[in-house]
Amino acid sequence: MDIITVKNLTKQYETYHRGQDAKSVFKSLFHREKSIITSVEDLSFSVGKGEIIGILGPNGAGKSTTIKMLTGVLYPTSGEINVLGYNPHKQKNQYVKQIGVLFGQKSQLIWDIPPLDSFYMNKEIYDIPTNDFRTRLDRFVNMFEIGDIITKPTRTLSLGERMKCEFIMAMLHSPPVVFLDEPTIGLDVIAKQRIREFIKQMNQEGTTFILTTHDLEDVERLVQRVLIIHQGKKVYDDKFSELRLHLGAKKVVRLSAATTIGDISLPGTLISERISDYEVELEIDTEQCKMGEFLHILSEKVEILDISIKEIQIEKIISSIYEMDVG
Ligand SMILES: Nc1ncnc2c1ncn2[C@@H]1O[C@H](COP(=O)(O)OP(=O)(O)OP(=O)(O)O)[C@@H](O)[C@H]1O
């Protein structure tokens, strides 16, 4: 069952040219030339209940703008958004109670007071019954093991501690849909792991998550479906597991040899990086060149010292999708 539908969503920003040099900056004080930036263009997708969907794309692709429109922070220029039957920007007051929001770069906690006081503030804002509030708070604090820090002023907390508290802020009213914009940005490996476990647990209990991230480990560990946007447009929307198929059956081979490695002219084989005369990284399309055949021919050409065979990196697959779109 779809609980989010987005149809032909477009967002344009109006900006004014100021120019680079002093003369044009001065001129712009009297006459400002307007220009339009299209951040999101004709974007359509839907999200089913219980999904974890990742919105990916390079810097400036329009991910945050999309999340801001979905959460009702920004008005779309055109198009439609329906989340749980609500129109986010038109029914904002009722809508905010249905969703949780976390912007990795922007805090919802109040800097000078302890997180616990901010949690109590949300209890009032969201009308959370006292018993539910206590049960959820106890549970989340135990899950994150942060019982000892929630009474310290927020400004004294580490980034990881603060982010865990931000998650609690976003989840205390038990929203069915949660939007996360860069939820693990700047965190260490352990904190990232904790946060991913938390998201997974909440998802298993029925929460739908829509997240943006540049962290491909978030994607590999959490996300079931990816939506890739580039220059505001959707360029990919499918299961994460299908992403690998996009580049065919490619493998990466790291090879070091006792002798100089010259050109390896085999169909479906390409030297992707030459580290030295004796060490290279190759990309092999195993549909065109079987691994056994490759190894056999290779061993006739060079004296192999070491070899490793890996799956192609997910970064490469994703950037190949942007590149295809760029043409
Ligand atoms: N308030 C604004 N006024 C004008 N242009 C804006 C505004 N906000 C965003 N943009 C532009 O819209 C485009 C998309 O920005 P957005 O922040 O949505 O990208 P993003 O995919 O989230 O990028 P990043 O990964 O860097 O966070 C960019 O070109 C950005 O400069």
The ligand as an SDF file (V2000), in Angstrom:
LIG
                    3D

 31 33  0  0  0  0  0  0  0  0999 V2000
   17.0800   28.8240   -1.1150 N   0  0  0  0  0  0  0  0  0  0  0  0
   17.6550   28.6040   -2.2810 C   0  0  0  0  0  0  0  0  0  0  0  0
   17.7730   29.5860   -3.2090 N   0  0  0  0  0  0  0  0  0  0  0  0
   18.3330   29.3560   -4.4100 C   0  0  0  0  0  0  0  0  0  0  0  0
   18.8290   28.1700   -4.8120 N   0  0  0  0  0  0  0  0  0  0  0  0
   18.7640   27.1480   -3.9330 C   0  0  0  0  0  0  0  0  0  0  0  0
   18.1770   27.3080   -2.6290 C   0  0  0  0  0  0  0  0  0  0  0  0
   18.2510   26.1100   -1.9880 N   0  0  0  0  0  0  0  0  0  0  0  0
   18.8500   25.2510   -2.8410 C   0  0  0  0  0  0  0  0  0  0  0  0
   19.1480   25.8670   -4.0070 N   0  0  0  0  0  0  0  0  0  0  0  0
   19.8020   25.2520   -5.2030 C   0  0  0  0  0  0  0  0  0  0  0  0
   19.0240   24.1450   -5.5950 O   0  0  0  0  0  0  0  0  0  0  0  0
   19.8600   23.0660   -6.0140 C   0  0  0  0  0  0  0  0  0  0  0  0
   19.5340   21.8170   -5.2100 C   0  0  0  0  0  0  0  0  0  0  0  0
   19.9060   22.0150   -3.8590 O   0  0  0  0  0  0  0  0  0  0  0  0
   19.6800   20.9160   -2.7330 P   0  0  0  0  0  0  0  0  0  0  0  0
   20.1460   21.5140   -1.4420 O   0  0  0  0  0  0  0  0  0  0  0  0
   18.2960   20.4190   -2.7830 O   0  0  0  0  0  0  0  0  0  0  0  0
   20.6750   19.7740   -3.2200 O   0  0  0  0  0  0  0  0  0  0  0  0
   21.1590   18.4390   -2.4970 P   0  0  0  0  0  0  0  0  0  0  0  0
   20.9650   17.3430   -3.4630 O   0  0  0  0  0  0  0  0  0  0  0  0
   20.5020   18.3200   -1.1630 O   0  0  0  0  0  0  0  0  0  0  0  0
   22.7140   18.7370   -2.3300 O   0  0  0  0  0  0  0  0  0  0  0  0
   23.7770   18.3120   -1.1760 P   0  0  0  0  0  0  0  0  0  0  0  0
   24.0850   16.8760   -1.3830 O   0  0  0  0  0  0  0  0  0  0  0  0
   24.9370   19.1930   -1.5050 O   0  0  0  0  0  0  0  0  0  0  0  0
   23.1450   18.6200    0.1500 O   0  0  0  0  0  0  0  0  0  0  0  0
   21.2830   23.5660   -5.8540 C   0  0  0  0  0  0  0  0  0  0  0  0
   21.7210   24.0320   -7.0930 O   0  0  0  0  0  0  0  0  0  0  0  0
   21.1700   24.7020   -4.8580 C   0  0  0  0  0  0  0  0  0  0  0  0
   22.1730   25.6680   -5.0690 O   0  0  0  0  0  0  0  0  0  0  0  0
  1  2  1  0
  2  3  1  0
  2  7  2  0
  3  4  2  0
  4  5  1  0
  5  6  2  0
  6  7  1  0
  6 10  1  0
  7  8  1  0
  8  9  2  0
  9 10  1  0
 10 11  1  0
 11 12  1  0
 11 30  1  0
 12 13  1  0
 13 14  1  0
 13 28  1  0
 14 15  1  0
 15 16  1  0
 16 17  2  0
 16 18  1  0
 16 19  1  0
 19 20  1  0
 20 21  2  0
 20 22  1  0
 20 23  1  0
 23 24  1  0
 24 25  2  0
 24 26  1  0
 24 27  1  0
 28 29  1  0
 28 30  1  0
 30 31  1  0
M  END
$$$$
